[in-house]
Amino acid sequence: MLGFAERGTRRFAYGFWRHREHDLDAAMETLAIARENGIDHLDTADIYGGAFGASERLLGAIRARAPQLLKGAFIATKAGIEIGSPYNSSAAYLKSACDGSLSRLKLERIDLFYIHRPDLLTHPAELANALDGLVAAGKIASVGVSNFTTHQIAALSRFLKAPIRAHQLEFSAAHVDPLFDGTLDQAMERDIAVAAWSPLAGGRLGAASTSEFARVREALKRIAEAHGASPVAVALAFLQQHPAPVTPILGTTNASRLRECLTASAVTLSRREWYAIVEACRGFEMP
Ligand SMILES: NC(=O)c1ccc[n+]([C@@H]2O[C@H](COP(=O)([O-])OP(=O)(O)OC[C@H]3O[C@@H](n4cnc5c(N)ncnc54)[C@H](OP(=O)(O)O)[C@@H]3O)[C@@H](O)[C@H]2O)c1
């Protein structure tokens, strides 16, 4: 899948959740570093950026100010979280959400359109119809889901004509559930590309002082020392070495921390190191 790691390769995506609309310069600085380092996959959502539509407007503003920064970029956005509802994947809602995203992003077509979270009140047949309609109308090039269970993906696939191209899920050295809940296995079975959100557990695997995830942080530090690398790089290499393969979405808004994340590409963990991270997260040894 365009924008994602292929088997045997490593890639990153860059996420816009934390960038604020007023801080165009900071967003352009980190985006430039990401693009210079080969990242072409940019991840946003209609609800990102602190206010509805803010992050997509920010990307639209970057397109107007510095179009070269977005040249050839693969843009993924999401809809389906409705402030106050909290979820809405009805056909009418998604159609208008997609139109809103296109207009804010200043795009004619969205490369990847995710359903952000499953709406338990929309039948998968209605959701499938809505998504197939957006593909047929040329408004979206491909369909993704985020935070779905394996059963929800199976139910949607039963009705959807377009393939589900990507699943975006929470996966990090501090959150290894996808290794065991079937989502990564299903992605490999169905050839669904995987993007990992909060790959540093929202920064808690990188921040200097926190008491959270002490065991995982200790394991990352020990392995990092053996590699002469940073714990952040080890945490990201851990995700990239999963065979699915997995594309971590980097979320830092800071230029030097982004550069630190990119050093993950130079780290290759041994099997023992990789499993040691899983064990540290779960608190017990592999059987
Ligand atoms: N589909 C979903 O439901 C969902 C949910 C959440 C996120 N996402 C996507 O995933 C992307 C990444 O999520 P995330 O921002 O939580 O990712 P993350 O990489 O786990 O966390 C980034 C946060 O950690 C902080 N941080 C602290 N130390 C760091 C270090 N050494 N290196 C890097 N960052 C450090 C960053 O602060 P500074 O900015 O100050 O560096 C930033 O606030 C989002 O932008 C969004 O695109 C999707």
The ligand as an SDF file (V2000), in Angstrom:
LIG
                    3D

 48 52  0  0  0  0  0  0  0  0999 V2000
   -6.3440    6.7370   15.1430 N   0  0  0  0  0  0  0  0  0  0  0  0
   -6.3290    7.1740   16.3890 C   0  0  0  0  0  0  0  0  0  0  0  0
   -7.2570    6.9410   17.1610 O   0  0  0  0  0  0  0  0  0  0  0  0
   -5.1560    7.9950   16.8320 C   0  0  0  0  0  0  0  0  0  0  0  0
   -5.0130    8.3390   18.1930 C   0  0  0  0  0  0  0  0  0  0  0  0
   -3.8880    9.1000   18.5660 C   0  0  0  0  0  0  0  0  0  0  0  0
   -2.9440    9.4790   17.6180 C   0  0  0  0  0  0  0  0  0  0  0  0
   -3.1280    9.1350   16.2960 N   0  0  0  0  0  0  0  0  0  0  0  0
   -2.1120    9.5010   15.2630 C   0  0  0  0  0  0  0  0  0  0  0  0
   -0.8400    9.0830   15.7270 O   0  0  0  0  0  0  0  0  0  0  0  0
    0.0650   10.1810   15.6760 C   0  0  0  0  0  0  0  0  0  0  0  0
    1.1330   10.0170   16.7240 C   0  0  0  0  0  0  0  0  0  0  0  0
    0.5360    9.9530   18.0370 O   0  0  0  0  0  0  0  0  0  0  0  0
    1.2880   10.6140   19.2710 P   0  0  0  0  0  0  0  0  0  0  0  0
    1.5090   12.0510   19.0210 O   0  0  0  0  0  0  0  0  0  0  0  0
    0.5860   10.2160   20.5280 O   0  0  0  0  0  0  0  0  0  0  0  0
    2.7250    9.8600   19.1350 O   0  0  0  0  0  0  0  0  0  0  0  0
    3.9030    9.6260   20.1680 P   0  0  0  0  0  0  0  0  0  0  0  0
    5.1410    9.6460   19.3400 O   0  0  0  0  0  0  0  0  0  0  0  0
    3.6240    8.4110   20.9740 O   0  0  0  0  0  0  0  0  0  0  0  0
    3.8780   10.8750   21.1420 O   0  0  0  0  0  0  0  0  0  0  0  0
    4.3030   12.1460   20.7450 C   0  0  0  0  0  0  0  0  0  0  0  0
    4.2930   13.0130   21.9850 C   0  0  0  0  0  0  0  0  0  0  0  0
    5.3690   12.6090   22.8180 O   0  0  0  0  0  0  0  0  0  0  0  0
    6.1340   13.7330   23.2020 C   0  0  0  0  0  0  0  0  0  0  0  0
    7.5260   13.2970   23.4090 N   0  0  0  0  0  0  0  0  0  0  0  0
    8.1900   13.3400   24.5900 C   0  0  0  0  0  0  0  0  0  0  0  0
    9.4330   12.8920   24.4500 N   0  0  0  0  0  0  0  0  0  0  0  0
    9.5820   12.5530   23.1470 C   0  0  0  0  0  0  0  0  0  0  0  0
   10.6760   12.0330   22.4040 C   0  0  0  0  0  0  0  0  0  0  0  0
   11.8710   11.7860   22.9730 N   0  0  0  0  0  0  0  0  0  0  0  0
   10.5000   11.8010   21.1080 N   0  0  0  0  0  0  0  0  0  0  0  0
    9.3100   12.0380   20.5160 C   0  0  0  0  0  0  0  0  0  0  0  0
    8.2250   12.5500   21.1780 N   0  0  0  0  0  0  0  0  0  0  0  0
    8.3740   12.8060   22.4940 C   0  0  0  0  0  0  0  0  0  0  0  0
    5.9430   14.7060   22.0780 C   0  0  0  0  0  0  0  0  0  0  0  0
    6.1720   16.0130   22.5680 O   0  0  0  0  0  0  0  0  0  0  0  0
    6.7960   17.1410   21.5740 P   0  0  0  0  0  0  0  0  0  0  0  0
    5.7790   17.3730   20.4970 O   0  0  0  0  0  0  0  0  0  0  0  0
    6.9880   18.3150   22.4820 O   0  0  0  0  0  0  0  0  0  0  0  0
    8.0820   16.5670   21.0630 O   0  0  0  0  0  0  0  0  0  0  0  0
    4.4770   14.4880   21.7240 C   0  0  0  0  0  0  0  0  0  0  0  0
    3.6480   15.2050   22.6190 O   0  0  0  0  0  0  0  0  0  0  0  0
   -0.8310   11.4260   15.8250 C   0  0  0  0  0  0  0  0  0  0  0  0
   -0.2490   12.5930   15.3180 O   0  0  0  0  0  0  0  0  0  0  0  0
   -2.0280   10.9970   14.9920 C   0  0  0  0  0  0  0  0  0  0  0  0
   -1.7320   11.2100   13.6200 O   0  0  0  0  0  0  0  0  0  0  0  0
   -4.2000    8.3980   15.8990 C   0  0  0  0  0  0  0  0  0  0  0  0
  1  2  1  0
  2  3  2  0
  2  4  1  0
  4  5  1  0
  4 48  2  0
  5  6  2  0
  6  7  1  0
  7  8  2  0
  8  9  1  0
  8 48  1  0
  9 10  1  0
  9 46  1  0
 10 11  1  0
 11 12  1  0
 11 44  1  0
 12 13  1  0
 13 14  1  0
 14 15  2  0
 14 16  1  0
 14 17  1  0
 17 18  1  0
 18 19  2  0
 18 20  1  0
 18 21  1  0
 21 22  1  0
 22 23  1  0
 23 24  1  0
 23 42  1  0
 24 25  1  0
 25 26  1  0
 25 36  1  0
 26 27  1  0
 26 35  1  0
 27 28  2  0
 28 29  1  0
 29 30  1  0
 29 35  2  0
 30 31  1  0
 30 32  2  0
 32 33  1  0
 33 34  2  0
 34 35  1  0
 36 37  1  0
 36 42  1  0
 37 38  1  0
 38 39  2  0
 38 40  1  0
 38 41  1  0
 42 43  1  0
 44 45  1  0
 44 46  1  0
 46 47  1  0
M  CHG  2   8   1  16  -1
M  END
$$$$
